[in-house]
Amino acid sequence: MPTKQKFTQTFINTAPLPEKRERTYTCAVTPGLTLRVLKTGQKTFYARLWNPRTKRISRVKLGDADVMSLAAARKAVQSLKQEAEERRHTAPVEIKDLSSVFEVFEKDMEARGVSTSYLKQIRYAWAALPAGWKPKELDEITPAALSLFLRKLYADRPGTAYSCRRLLRGLWKLALTNRWCKHDATIDLPKTTIAPRRDMLTEADLSCLLDTVRTDAAEHP
């Protein structure tokens, strides 16, 4: 639960380290401005803004509090709010093809400050999707086509199939929220759980193992 605090530069510099992994403070003066303090001592400014496109609050990383001043963080929050207000009064963008949806999805992930490794993962999954799908409208891509693609991919590259499945669900969820498509083609996607690798025993290995067990049982009745 975030703690409400009057932000000053002195407080930012001396904010106590949390006993657990992290602690978040919200600014009592500038709504939407937050400070995340990690147990390691790292302090980061974030902006919490309502995103009308995704219908949820987005957390936008502003910068490292050891480098970025409080005044600069306040200014950044106000600028983001102004941009959001201007977008709210502009005509909604009509997006239909899969490539355009991915561009919006990728920008949203970057704005939310997700890890670099996660961004690499979704870009890798995007590259693995069939090129013929990308210029198509979402409603032209059938659930059967998605399922067939994932099943074939899962047989050879289960890790990639898992990432692709998660990306596809995210893209369709974003598109449905913004009414860029009519149907959820990902609702019946096959499971792509990444199972631990199990090495199979050959008949010769199994025979040797049984001989060892029998010998051990004879020597130690």
N, CA, C and O of each residue as an XYZ file, in Angstrom:
884
protein
N       0.854     -1.190      0.000
C       0.000      0.000      0.000
C       0.892      1.242      0.000
O       1.688      1.415      0.923
N       0.782      2.112     -1.008
C       1.613      3.307     -1.060
C       1.389      4.217      0.142
O       0.278      4.314      0.662
N       2.446      4.875      0.571
C       2.382      5.807      1.687
C       2.363      7.231      1.162
O       3.227      7.619      0.377
N       1.365      8.021      1.599
C       1.270      9.407      1.153
C       2.280     10.250      1.919
O       2.397     10.145      3.140
N       3.010     11.092      1.183
C       4.102     11.850      1.792
C       4.278     13.175      1.056
O       4.136     13.241     -0.165
N       4.586     14.223      1.809
C       4.906     15.502      1.176
C       6.343     15.423      0.681
O       7.283     15.346      1.473
N       6.502     15.444     -0.638
C       7.833     15.297     -1.214
C       8.626     16.602     -1.104
O       8.138     17.673     -1.466
N       9.833     16.492     -0.606
C      10.827     17.557     -0.672
C      12.117     16.913     -1.156
O      12.265     15.692     -1.113
N      13.040     17.734     -1.614
C      14.298     17.161     -2.090
C      15.051     16.484     -0.951
O      15.759     15.498     -1.157
N      14.887     17.029      0.257
C      15.535     16.421      1.421
C      14.956     15.040      1.706
O      15.689     14.099      2.011
N      13.602     14.926      1.603
C      12.982     13.621      1.832
C      13.428     12.619      0.773
O      13.709     11.464      1.091
N      13.493     13.051     -0.474
C      13.916     12.157     -1.551
C      15.323     11.621     -1.272
O      15.600     10.438     -1.468
N      16.205     12.513     -0.813
C      17.597     12.114     -0.575
C      17.760     11.201      0.638
O      18.684     10.389      0.694
N      16.847     11.342      1.617
C      17.013     10.617      2.888
C      15.900      9.608      3.156
O      15.784      9.107      4.275
N      15.087      9.302      2.162
C      13.974      8.354      2.365
C      14.507      7.039      2.923
O      15.443      6.465      2.368
N      13.912      6.553      4.030
C      14.432      5.329      4.660
C      14.266      4.098      3.777
O      13.316      3.995      3.001
N      15.199      3.178      3.908
C      15.119      1.937      3.145
C      14.066      1.024      3.764
O      13.942      0.969      4.987
N      13.317      0.315      2.948
C      12.279     -0.576      3.476
C      12.867     -1.839      4.086
O      13.951     -2.280      3.705
N      12.139     -2.415      5.035
C      12.573     -3.684      5.618
C      12.394     -4.829      4.635
O      13.181     -5.775      4.614
N      11.338     -4.731      3.811
C      11.094     -5.758      2.803
C      11.689     -5.301      1.469
O      12.570     -4.443      1.432
N      11.199     -5.883      0.389
C      11.817     -5.670     -0.925
C      11.730     -4.220     -1.393
O      12.717     -3.681     -1.894
N      10.574     -3.577     -1.241
C      10.419     -2.217     -1.732
C       9.307     -1.486     -0.990
O       8.504     -2.095     -0.281
N       9.278     -0.166     -1.170
C       8.221      0.656     -0.593
C       7.947      1.798     -1.551
O       8.871      2.366     -2.131
N       6.663      2.136     -1.720
C       6.269      3.188     -2.648
C       5.623      4.339     -1.890
O       4.765      4.131     -1.033
N       6.045      5.552     -2.218
C       5.480      6.770     -1.641
C       4.752      7.541     -2.737
O       5.224      7.607     -3.873
N       3.608      8.122     -2.400
C       2.892      8.986     -3.341
C       2.995     10.424     -2.864
O       2.942     10.696     -1.665
N       3.143     11.336     -3.804
C       3.334     12.744     -3.466
C       2.001     13.392     -3.082
O       1.011     13.281     -3.804
N       1.996     14.068     -1.936
C       0.785     14.736     -1.471
C       0.548     16.055     -2.184
O      -0.551     16.607     -2.125
N       1.576     16.568     -2.860
C       1.482     17.862     -3.534
C       1.202     17.700     -5.022
O       0.385     18.422     -5.592
N       1.886     16.747     -5.644
C       1.727     16.511     -7.090
C       1.048     15.167     -7.311
O       1.722     14.137     -7.288
N      -0.269     15.145     -7.524
C      -0.968     13.869     -7.748
C      -0.389     13.117     -8.945
O      -0.134     13.700     -9.999
N      -0.188     11.821     -8.762
C       0.337     11.000     -9.839
C       1.825     10.746     -9.743
O       2.339      9.830    -10.385
N       2.539     11.554     -8.940
C       3.984     11.373     -8.787
C       4.259     10.397     -7.642
O       3.756     10.579     -6.533
N       5.049      9.375     -7.911
C       5.389      8.388     -6.886
C       6.892      8.165     -6.845
O       7.614      8.444     -7.802
N       7.337      7.655     -5.709
C       8.746      7.318     -5.521
C       8.825      5.884     -5.023
O       8.237      5.542     -3.998
N       9.552      5.048     -5.753
C       9.754      3.665     -5.335
C      11.151      3.523     -4.756
O      12.146      3.853     -5.402
N      11.207      3.026     -3.525
C      12.481      2.838     -2.841
C      12.709      1.341     -2.652
O      11.890      0.659     -2.036
N      13.808      0.836     -3.175
C      14.145     -0.569     -3.019
C      15.031     -0.783     -1.800
O      15.675      0.141     -1.304
N      15.044     -2.013     -1.338
C      15.876     -2.367     -0.184
C      17.354     -2.152     -0.479
O      18.151     -1.941      0.435
N      17.715     -2.207     -1.757
C      19.105     -2.013     -2.169
C      19.536     -0.556     -2.099
O      20.724     -0.248     -2.197
N      18.556      0.351     -1.928
C      18.859      1.773     -1.891
C      18.496      2.506     -3.166
O      18.555      3.735     -3.211
N      18.122      1.773     -4.201
C      17.751      2.406     -5.465
C      16.410      3.133     -5.315
O      15.458      2.591     -4.753
N      16.353      4.360     -5.822
C      15.138      5.179     -5.749
C      14.759      5.621     -7.152
O      15.601      6.110     -7.905
N      13.491      5.448     -7.501
C      13.035      5.746     -8.859
C      11.730      6.516     -8.831
O      10.809      6.177     -8.089
N      11.660      7.562     -9.652
C      10.420      8.325     -9.815
C       9.534      7.639    -10.857
O      10.017      7.170    -11.888
N       8.223      7.590    -10.569
C       7.235      7.071    -11.515
C       6.039      8.024    -11.572
O       5.781      8.784    -10.639
N       5.329      7.960    -12.675
C       4.058      8.678    -12.810
C       2.943      7.647    -12.934
O       3.044      6.705    -13.720
N       1.890      7.828    -12.161
C       0.705      6.962    -12.248
C      -0.396      7.747    -12.955
O      -0.908      8.739    -12.435
N      -0.752      7.273    -14.166
C      -1.699      8.003    -14.997
C      -2.792      7.076    -15.499
O      -2.540      5.907    -15.788
N      -3.999      7.599    -15.601
C      -5.111      6.836    -16.154
C      -4.974      6.772    -17.666
O      -4.856      7.798    -18.336
N      -4.990      5.555    -18.195
C      -4.855      5.342    -19.631
C      -6.228      5.005    -20.208
O      -6.717      3.893    -20.009
N      -6.859      5.940    -20.915
C      -8.193      5.661    -21.458
C      -8.202      4.579    -22.524
O      -9.246      3.984    -22.794
N      -7.044      4.315    -23.137
C      -6.971      3.300    -24.191
C      -7.071      1.896    -23.612
O      -7.771      1.034    -24.143
N      -6.344      1.683    -22.492
C      -6.358      0.361    -21.862
C      -7.354      0.271    -20.708
O      -7.569     -0.801    -20.142
N      -7.960      1.410    -20.366
C      -8.950      1.483    -19.274
C      -8.350      1.057    -17.924
O      -8.992      0.365    -17.133
N      -7.127      1.480    -17.688
C      -6.477      1.162    -16.413
C      -5.379      2.186    -16.135
O      -5.003      2.973    -17.004
N      -4.879      2.155    -14.912
C      -3.808      3.074    -14.533
C      -2.474      2.517    -15.023
O      -2.149      1.353    -14.790
N      -1.723      3.352    -15.694
C      -0.400      2.966    -16.186
C       0.671      3.600    -15.308
O       0.528      4.732    -14.848
N       1.743      2.852    -15.086
C       2.870      3.388    -14.331
C       4.005      3.661    -15.312
O       4.514      2.749    -15.963
N       4.391      4.925    -15.406
C       5.419      5.350    -16.355
C       6.684      5.697    -15.585
O       6.657      6.528    -14.677
N       7.776      5.070    -15.945
C       9.058      5.354    -15.295
C       9.582      6.699    -15.764
O       9.677      6.954    -16.965
N       9.927      7.574    -14.795
C      10.431      8.899    -15.118
C      11.955      8.953    -15.083
O      12.577      9.533    -15.973
N      12.559      8.352    -14.059
C      14.005      8.371    -13.972
C      14.517      8.037    -12.589
O      13.751      7.936    -11.631
N      15.815      7.869    -12.501
C      16.486      7.562    -11.240
C      16.500      8.805    -10.363
O      16.933      9.873    -10.798
N      16.025      8.666     -9.121
C      15.935      9.813     -8.221
C      17.301     10.341     -7.809
O      17.399     11.472     -7.334
N      18.358      9.553     -7.979
C      19.711     10.021     -7.674
C      20.237     10.947     -8.770
O      21.204     11.682     -8.568
N      19.588     10.901     -9.930
C      20.012     11.725    -11.059
C      18.977     12.801    -11.365
O      19.327     13.945    -11.656
N      17.703     12.429    -11.298
C      16.603     13.340    -11.631
C      16.177     14.119    -10.387
O      15.972     13.529     -9.326
N      16.045     15.424    -10.511
C      15.618     16.239     -9.374
C      14.110     16.129     -9.166
O      13.377     15.724    -10.069
N      13.656     16.495     -7.970
C      12.222     16.474     -7.670
C      11.476     17.442     -8.583
O      10.383     17.133     -9.059
N      12.069     18.622     -8.828
C      11.428     19.614     -9.699
C      11.248     19.060    -11.114
O      10.210     19.272    -11.742
N      12.256     18.356    -11.608
C      12.164     17.771    -12.954
C      11.110     16.675    -12.999
O      10.407     16.529    -13.999
N      10.996     15.901    -11.918
C       9.988     14.840    -11.855
C       8.579     15.432    -11.857
O       7.691     14.929    -12.545
N       8.375     16.508    -11.082
C       7.058     17.180    -11.077
C       6.705     17.690    -12.475
O       5.572     17.538    -12.932
N       7.680     18.291    -13.144
C       7.456     18.832    -14.488
C       7.116     17.722    -15.474
O       6.261     17.894    -16.342
N       7.791     16.582    -15.337
C       7.538     15.448    -16.234
C       6.120     14.918    -16.062
O       5.460     14.574    -17.043
N       5.647     14.850    -14.813
C       4.280     14.377    -14.552
C       3.272     15.317    -15.182
O       2.310     14.869    -15.806
N       3.481     16.620    -15.025
C       2.549     17.602    -15.600
C       2.526     17.509    -17.113
O       1.469     17.641    -17.731
N       3.701     17.280    -17.723
C       3.766     17.159    -19.184
C       3.014     15.925    -19.677
O       2.307     15.979    -20.684
N       3.175     14.810    -18.957
C       2.472     13.583    -19.323
C       0.961     13.752    -19.191
O       0.202     13.259    -20.025
N       0.531     14.444    -18.151
C      -0.907     14.691    -17.972
C      -1.456     15.556    -19.093
O      -2.560     15.324    -19.585
N      -0.677     16.558    -19.495
C      -1.114     17.447    -20.575
C      -1.219     16.675    -21.891
O      -2.173     16.850    -22.649
N      -0.232     15.824    -22.153
C      -0.275     15.008    -23.371
C      -1.481     14.073    -23.361
O      -2.148     13.896    -24.381
N      -1.754     13.476    -22.200
C      -2.896     12.566    -22.084
C      -4.207     13.296    -22.310
O      -5.126     12.761    -22.930
N      -4.288     14.519    -21.806
C      -5.509     15.311    -21.984
C      -5.698     15.692    -23.446
O      -6.822     15.695    -23.948
N      -4.607     16.012    -24.127
C      -4.700     16.366    -25.551
C      -5.133     15.158    -26.379
O      -5.931     15.285    -27.307
N      -4.593     13.973    -26.029
C      -4.993     12.755    -26.756
C      -6.457     12.422    -26.517
O      -7.132     11.872    -27.388
N      -6.941     12.761    -25.326
C      -8.335     12.433    -24.987
C      -9.311     13.190    -25.869
O     -10.415     12.710    -26.130
N      -8.912     14.382    -26.337
C      -9.800     15.214    -27.149
C      -9.571     15.037    -28.642
O     -10.246     15.669    -29.454
N      -8.632     14.188    -29.005
C      -8.413     13.915    -30.427
C      -9.244     12.718    -30.857
O      -9.642     11.898    -30.030
N      -9.497     12.624    -32.131
C     -10.297     11.514    -32.648
C      -9.559     10.199    -32.426
O      -8.347     10.134    -32.629
N     -10.263      9.161    -32.017
C      -9.607      7.873    -31.780
C      -9.000      7.299    -33.057
O      -9.575      7.414    -34.139
N      -7.845      6.689    -32.913
C      -7.156      6.102    -34.059
C      -7.785      4.751    -34.384
O      -7.990      3.921    -33.497
N      -8.083      4.543    -35.638
C      -8.663      3.280    -36.076
C      -7.539      2.328    -36.459
O      -6.872      2.515    -37.476
N      -7.339      1.318    -35.646
C      -6.279      0.340    -35.873
C      -6.907     -1.025    -36.116
O      -7.772     -1.463    -35.357
N      -6.473     -1.688    -37.170
C      -7.059     -2.990    -37.486
C      -6.015     -4.083    -37.693
O      -6.213     -5.216    -37.253
N      -4.898     -3.756    -38.362
C      -3.937     -4.807    -38.686
C      -3.089     -5.160    -37.477
O      -2.912     -4.352    -36.565
N      -2.569     -6.374    -37.483
C      -1.839     -6.922    -36.345
C      -0.564     -6.130    -36.048
O      -0.216     -5.937    -34.883
N       0.133     -5.671    -37.084
C       1.374     -4.919    -36.888
C       1.135     -3.637    -36.112
O       1.921     -3.283    -35.233
N       0.051     -2.939    -36.433
C      -0.260     -1.683    -35.746
C      -0.615     -1.933    -34.282
O      -0.249     -1.149    -33.406
N      -1.323     -3.020    -34.024
C      -1.669     -3.366    -32.647
C      -0.403     -3.659    -31.852
O      -0.278     -3.253    -30.697
N       0.537     -4.368    -32.482
C       1.786     -4.681    -31.789
C       2.569     -3.406    -31.468
O       3.167     -3.305    -30.396
N       2.571     -2.437    -32.380
C       3.281     -1.180    -32.134
C       2.720     -0.472    -30.902
O       3.473      0.039    -30.074
N       1.399     -0.446    -30.788
C       0.763      0.178    -29.624
C       1.086     -0.614    -28.357
O       1.390     -0.040    -27.312
N       1.014     -1.930    -28.468
C       1.296     -2.807    -27.325
C       2.735     -2.608    -26.836
O       2.982     -2.507    -25.634
N       3.673     -2.555    -27.772
C       5.090     -2.390    -27.429
C       5.330     -1.053    -26.735
O       6.057     -0.989    -25.744
N       4.719      0.023    -27.256
C       4.882      1.343    -26.641
C       4.284      1.384    -25.240
O       4.842      2.010    -24.339
N       3.146      0.715    -25.059
C       2.531      0.663    -23.732
C       3.448     -0.056    -22.743
O       3.590      0.373    -21.598
N       4.073     -1.153    -23.190
C       4.989     -1.887    -22.315
C       6.193     -1.023    -21.940
O       6.630     -1.029    -20.789
N       6.723     -0.290    -22.902
C       7.867      0.584    -22.633
C       7.481      1.686    -21.655
O       8.243      2.020    -20.748
N       6.274      2.252    -21.853
C       5.812      3.324    -20.966
C       5.582      2.838    -19.537
O       5.749      3.589    -18.576
N       5.201      1.585    -19.418
C       4.964      1.032    -18.086
C       6.259      0.653    -17.379
O       6.237      0.266    -16.210
N       7.373      0.762    -18.071
C       8.664      0.503    -17.454
C       8.958     -0.962    -17.211
O       9.625     -1.309    -16.237
N       8.459     -1.842    -18.105
C       8.741     -3.271    -17.931
C      10.228     -3.521    -18.163
O      10.923     -2.686    -18.741
N      10.704     -4.663    -17.715
C      12.123     -4.973    -17.796
C      12.582     -5.132    -19.249
O      11.794     -5.445    -20.142
N      13.871     -4.906    -19.452
C      14.462     -5.070    -20.786
C      14.327     -6.508    -21.269
O      14.106     -6.757    -22.454
N      14.461     -7.453    -20.337
C      14.359     -8.866    -20.724
C      12.955     -9.193    -21.214
O      12.795     -9.982    -22.145
N      11.928     -8.593    -20.594
C      10.549     -8.845    -21.042
C      10.319     -8.237    -22.428
O       9.663     -8.848    -23.272
N      10.853     -7.043    -22.663
C      10.719     -6.430    -23.984
C      11.395     -7.286    -25.053
O      10.864     -7.448    -26.151
N      12.564     -7.832    -24.731
C      13.251     -8.713    -25.679
C      12.407     -9.952    -25.955
O      12.358    -10.442    -27.083
N      11.742    -10.453    -24.913
C      10.934    -11.659    -25.060
C       9.751    -11.429    -26.000
O       9.471    -12.262    -26.862
N       9.050    -10.289    -25.833
C       7.882    -10.055    -26.693
C       8.325     -9.750    -28.133
O       7.612    -10.080    -29.081
N       9.486     -9.128    -28.297
C       9.981     -8.855    -29.654
C      10.426    -10.150    -30.334
O      10.243    -10.326    -31.539
N      11.005    -11.042    -29.554
C      11.399    -12.338    -30.093
C      10.156    -13.136    -30.506
O      10.135    -13.778    -31.556
N       9.121    -13.081    -29.656
C       7.876    -13.780    -29.981
C       7.224    -13.180    -31.222
O       6.691    -13.906    -32.062
N       7.268    -11.856    -31.336
C       6.696    -11.186    -32.511
C       7.408    -11.629    -33.784
O       6.769    -11.863    -34.809
N       8.727    -11.743    -33.716
C       9.494    -12.173    -34.890
C       9.164    -13.605    -35.282
O       9.299    -13.973    -36.449
N       8.731    -14.422    -34.316
C       8.419    -15.826    -34.591
C       7.039    -16.012    -35.217
O       6.758    -17.078    -35.766
N       6.176    -15.006    -35.147
C       4.834    -15.126    -35.733
C       4.912    -15.122    -37.257
O       5.813    -14.502    -37.821
N       3.989    -15.799    -37.931
C       3.994    -15.833    -39.400
C       3.917    -14.434    -40.003
O       3.083    -13.624    -39.599
N       4.780    -14.159    -40.962
C       4.821    -12.833    -41.592
C       3.508    -12.495    -42.289
O       3.128    -11.327    -42.376
N       2.818    -13.514    -42.784
C       1.558    -13.271    -43.497
C       0.439    -12.760    -42.620
O      -0.527    -12.187    -43.124
N       0.548    -12.954    -41.310
C      -0.492    -12.461    -40.404
C      -0.382    -10.954    -40.151
O      -1.390    -10.280    -39.936
N       0.828    -10.441    -40.179
C       1.093     -9.103    -39.646
C       0.363     -7.972    -40.369
O      -0.060     -7.026    -39.703
N       0.191     -8.013    -41.701
C      -0.586     -6.950    -42.348
C      -2.097     -7.190    -42.325
O      -2.862     -6.352    -42.803
N      -2.527     -8.315    -41.780
C      -3.950     -8.645    -41.794
C      -4.713     -7.968    -40.658
O      -4.143     -7.629    -39.621
N      -6.004     -7.782    -40.874
C      -6.875     -7.348    -39.791
C      -7.059     -8.514    -38.822
O      -7.045     -9.674    -39.233
N      -7.229     -8.207    -37.545
C      -7.305     -9.265    -36.537
C      -8.464    -10.219    -36.794
O      -8.336    -11.424    -36.573
N      -9.580     -9.697    -37.253
C     -10.742    -10.555    -37.476
C     -10.564    -11.478    -38.680
O     -11.376    -12.378    -38.892
N      -9.510    -11.264    -39.469
C      -9.225    -12.156    -40.592
C      -8.391    -13.366    -40.157
O      -8.281    -14.347    -40.893
N      -7.811    -13.289    -38.967
C      -6.982    -14.388    -38.450
C      -7.863    -15.275    -37.588
O      -8.378    -14.833    -36.561
N      -8.035    -16.506    -37.993
C      -8.994    -17.389    -37.331
C      -8.396    -18.086    -36.107
O      -7.182    -18.277    -36.033
N      -9.243    -18.465    -35.150
C      -8.766    -19.241    -34.001
C      -8.080    -20.534    -34.426
O      -7.100    -20.950    -33.807
N      -8.599    -21.185    -35.499
C      -8.005    -22.432    -35.979
C      -6.571    -22.214    -36.456
O      -5.699    -23.048    -36.216
N      -6.329    -21.089    -37.134
C      -4.981    -20.787    -37.629
C      -4.019    -20.559    -36.463
O      -2.882    -21.028    -36.498
N      -4.462    -19.852    -35.449
C      -3.624    -19.601    -34.277
C      -3.290    -20.910    -33.563
O      -2.139    -21.147    -33.196
N      -4.291    -21.747    -33.370
C      -4.090    -23.012    -32.665
C      -3.138    -23.930    -33.421
O      -2.257    -24.546    -32.821
N      -3.313    -24.023    -34.739
C      -2.448    -24.876    -35.553
C      -1.002    -24.399    -35.489
O      -0.082    -25.208    -35.365
N      -0.803    -23.087    -35.572
C       0.539    -22.518    -35.500
C       1.200    -22.855    -34.165
O       2.357    -23.274    -34.139
N       0.474    -22.677    -33.053
C       1.047    -22.929    -31.733
C       1.365    -24.405    -31.526
O       2.394    -24.744    -30.942
N       0.486    -25.283    -32.002
C       0.737    -26.727    -31.845
C       2.003    -27.148    -32.584
O       2.818    -27.897    -32.046
N       2.168    -26.672    -33.805
C       3.365    -27.017    -34.577
C       4.618    -26.442    -33.932
O       5.650    -27.110    -33.865
N       4.529    -25.198    -33.454
C       5.680    -24.553    -32.832
C       6.031    -25.228    -31.514
O       7.206    -25.389    -31.184
N       5.012    -25.619    -30.768
C       5.245    -26.232    -29.448
C       5.980    -27.566    -29.560
O       6.723    -27.953    -28.658
N       5.766    -28.267    -30.680
C       6.420    -29.560    -30.862
C       7.940    -29.421    -30.954
O       8.670    -30.312    -30.521
N       8.421    -28.305    -31.515
C       9.866    -28.113    -31.707
C      10.466    -27.080    -30.761
O      11.607    -27.217    -30.320
N       9.684    -26.038    -30.452
C      10.220    -24.925    -29.643
C       9.191    -24.521    -28.590
O       8.525    -23.496    -28.736
N       9.057    -25.320    -27.532
C       8.033    -25.051    -26.524
C       8.186    -23.705    -25.830
O       7.189    -23.067    -25.494
N       9.420    -23.267    -25.613
C       9.631    -21.971    -24.964
C       9.128    -20.828    -25.818
O       8.491    -19.901    -25.318
N       9.420    -20.897    -27.126
C       8.955    -19.864    -28.053
C       7.438    -19.895    -28.174
O       6.796    -18.848    -28.247
N       6.862    -21.099    -28.197
C       5.406    -21.225    -28.274
C       4.739    -20.589    -27.062
O       3.704    -19.933    -27.188
N       5.330    -20.783    -25.893
C       4.794    -20.188    -24.658
C       4.797    -18.659    -24.764
O       3.807    -18.012    -24.421
N       5.909    -18.081    -25.240
C       6.009    -16.625    -25.377
C       5.038    -16.102    -26.421
O       4.431    -15.048    -26.231
N       4.885    -16.831    -27.526
C       3.960    -16.417    -28.583
C       2.516    -16.432    -28.087
O       1.738    -15.526    -28.387
N       2.168    -17.462    -27.330
C       0.809    -17.547    -26.805
C       0.499    -16.355    -25.899
O      -0.573    -15.758    -25.993
N       1.437    -16.018    -25.028
C       1.223    -14.894    -24.113
C       1.120    -13.574    -24.874
O       0.297    -12.720    -24.542
N       1.969    -13.413    -25.908
C       1.914    -12.192    -26.704
C       0.592    -12.085    -27.452
O      -0.025    -11.021    -27.464
N       0.150    -13.178    -28.077
C      -1.111    -13.151    -28.827
C      -2.289    -12.779    -27.939
O      -3.147    -11.990    -28.334
N      -2.328    -13.347    -26.744
C      -3.416    -13.015    -25.816
C      -3.374    -11.534    -25.437
O      -4.418    -10.894    -25.313
N      -2.170    -10.990    -25.253
C      -2.044     -9.575    -24.930
C      -2.489     -8.673    -26.062
O      -3.127     -7.647    -25.827
N      -2.155     -9.052    -27.299
C      -2.542     -8.246    -28.461
C      -4.049     -8.235    -28.650
O      -4.637     -7.185    -28.913
N      -4.677     -9.397    -28.518
C      -6.134     -9.450    -28.703
C      -6.865     -8.746    -27.559
O      -7.903     -8.120    -27.773
N      -6.328     -8.850    -26.362
C      -6.951     -8.149    -25.229
C      -6.924     -6.644    -25.444
O      -7.913     -5.960    -25.181
N      -5.797     -6.124    -25.921
C      -5.683     -4.693    -26.217
C      -6.637     -4.286    -27.327
O      -7.296     -3.249    -27.242
N      -6.709     -5.110    -28.374
C      -7.579     -4.792    -29.510
C      -9.056     -4.816    -29.110
O      -9.827     -3.956    -29.538
N      -9.449     -5.788    -28.299
C     -10.839     -5.874    -27.866
C     -11.213     -4.690    -26.975
O     -12.315     -4.152    -27.080
N     -10.300     -4.293    -26.107
C     -10.551     -3.155    -25.223
C     -10.819     -1.890    -26.015
O     -11.659     -1.074    -25.636
N     -10.089     -1.729    -27.137
C     -10.238     -0.535    -27.961
C     -11.201     -0.724    -29.128
O     -11.370      0.173    -29.954
N     -11.833     -1.900    -29.191
C     -12.806     -2.216    -30.240
C     -12.173     -2.180    -31.628
O     -12.784     -1.730    -32.597
N     -10.925     -2.669    -31.700
C     -10.253     -2.785    -32.994
C     -10.558     -4.117    -33.647
O     -10.185     -4.336    -34.799
N     -11.223     -5.006    -32.942
C     -11.684     -6.268    -33.517
C     -12.975     -6.671    -32.808
O     -13.315     -6.131    -31.756
N     -13.678     -7.619    -33.397
C     -14.982     -8.016    -32.862
C     -14.929     -9.297    -32.053
O     -15.750     -9.501    -31.159
N     -13.966    -10.167    -32.359
C     -13.952    -11.494    -31.733
C     -12.588    -11.786    -31.119
O     -11.556    -11.334    -31.615
N     -12.605    -12.551    -30.032
C     -11.366    -12.964    -29.379
C     -10.923    -14.304    -29.968
O     -11.444    -15.357    -29.602
N      -9.958    -14.248    -30.882
C      -9.487    -15.474    -31.548
C      -8.576    -16.296    -30.646
O      -8.211    -17.418    -30.997
N      -8.201    -15.751    -29.485
C      -7.258    -16.452    -28.606
C      -7.946    -17.189    -27.469
O      -7.270    -17.765    -26.616
N      -9.269    -17.185    -27.434
C      -9.973    -17.738    -26.279
C      -9.762    -19.235    -26.103
O      -9.799    -19.736    -24.980
N      -9.539    -19.957    -27.202
C      -9.355    -21.410    -27.126
C      -7.948    -21.855    -27.527
O      -7.772    -22.962    -28.038
N      -6.958    -21.012    -27.303
C      -5.597    -21.393    -27.666
C      -5.139    -22.590    -26.843
O      -5.454    -22.684    -25.657
N      -4.392    -23.511    -27.465
C      -3.923    -24.690    -26.712
C      -2.921    -24.295    -25.640
O      -2.208    -23.300    -25.771
N      -2.878    -25.090    -24.580
C      -1.934    -24.850    -23.493
C      -0.509    -25.017    -24.006
O      -0.237    -25.889    -24.831
N       0.403    -24.171    -23.512
C       1.804    -24.268    -23.917
C       2.693    -24.222    -22.673
O       3.654    -23.455    -22.611
N       2.365    -25.040    -21.703
C       3.164    -25.095    -20.489
C       4.558    -25.613    -20.801
O       4.721    -26.582    -21.543
N       5.550    -24.967    -20.237
C       6.926    -25.410    -20.442
C       7.232    -26.486    -19.415
O       7.443    -26.185    -18.240
N       7.258    -27.752    -19.856
C       7.501    -28.875    -18.945
C       8.996    -29.087    -18.767
O       9.768    -28.820    -19.687
N       9.423    -29.570    -17.586
C      10.845    -29.858    -17.391
C      11.294    -30.972    -18.320
O      10.532    -31.890    -18.621
N      12.536    -30.883    -18.770
C      13.055    -31.878    -19.701
C      13.272    -33.211    -18.990
O      13.818    -33.252    -17.887
N      12.847    -34.285    -19.617
C      13.045    -35.625    -19.063
C      13.785    -36.468    -20.092
O      13.306    -36.652    -21.211
N      14.944    -36.977    -19.716
C      15.706    -37.837    -20.617
C      15.124    -39.246    -20.579
O      14.940    -39.809    -19.500
N      14.834    -39.820    -21.745
C      14.219    -41.134    -21.838
C      15.292    -42.222    -21.812
O      16.357    -42.067    -22.409
N      14.999    -43.335    -21.109
C      15.914    -44.483    -21.058
C      15.681    -45.389    -22.267
O      14.543    -45.650    -22.657
N      16.774    -45.858    -22.845
C      16.659    -46.837    -23.925
C      16.424    -48.217    -23.300
O      16.543    -48.383    -22.086
N      16.090    -49.203    -24.139
C      15.884    -50.566    -23.624
C      17.170    -51.110    -23.004
O      17.122    -51.798    -21.985
N      18.323    -50.803    -23.614
C      19.604    -51.261    -23.074
C      19.873    -50.633    -21.705
O      20.356    -51.303    -20.793
N      19.552    -49.323    -21.566
C      19.739    -48.643    -20.279
C      18.837    -49.263    -19.219
O      19.261    -49.478    -18.084
N      17.587    -49.549    -19.594
C      16.635    -50.120    -18.649
C      17.068    -51.510    -18.214
O      16.955    -51.852    -17.037
N      17.570    -52.331    -19.161
C      18.036    -53.684    -18.841
C      19.213    -53.636    -17.879
O      19.284    -54.428    -16.938
N      20.135    -52.709    -18.112
C      21.292    -52.554    -17.245
C      20.873    -52.120    -15.852
O      21.416    -52.590    -14.852
N      19.900    -51.219    -15.796
C      19.413    -50.740    -14.512
C      18.763    -51.866    -13.721
O      18.972    -51.972    -12.512
N      17.969    -52.718    -14.393
C      17.306    -53.835    -13.714
C      18.324    -54.852    -13.207
O      18.173    -55.391    -12.111
N      19.378    -55.118    -14.018
C      20.431    -56.043    -13.589
C      21.119    -55.528    -12.330
O      21.426    -56.297    -11.418
N      21.355    -54.227    -12.290
C      22.005    -53.626    -11.122
C      21.122    -53.766     -9.881
O      21.609    -54.060     -8.790
N      19.835    -53.554    -10.060
C      18.900    -53.661     -8.924
C      18.840    -55.110     -8.425
O      18.837    -55.361     -7.220
N      18.793    -56.068     -9.377
C      18.743    -57.490     -8.969
C      20.027    -57.900     -8.231
O      19.969    -58.598     -7.218
N      21.179    -57.464     -8.742
C      22.452    -57.795     -8.096
C      22.535    -57.208     -6.696
O      22.994    -57.863     -5.760
N      22.089    -55.979     -6.568
C      22.110    -55.332     -5.259
C      21.190    -56.029     -4.282
O      21.506    -56.153     -3.099
N      20.018    -56.497     -4.791
C      19.064    -57.191     -3.930
C      19.618    -58.550     -3.488
O      19.370    -58.978     -2.361
N      20.370    -59.233     -4.370
C      20.947    -60.527     -4.019
C      22.051    -60.385     -2.980
O      22.184    -61.224     -2.089
N      22.844    -59.320     -3.097
C      23.946    -59.111     -2.162
C      23.494    -58.576     -0.812
O      24.164    -58.752      0.205
N      22.349    -57.924     -0.829
C      21.815    -57.346      0.416
C      20.363    -57.795      0.606
O      19.435    -56.999      0.459
N      20.177    -59.081      0.936
C      18.784    -59.590      1.060
C      18.083    -58.959      2.261
O      16.919    -59.260      2.524
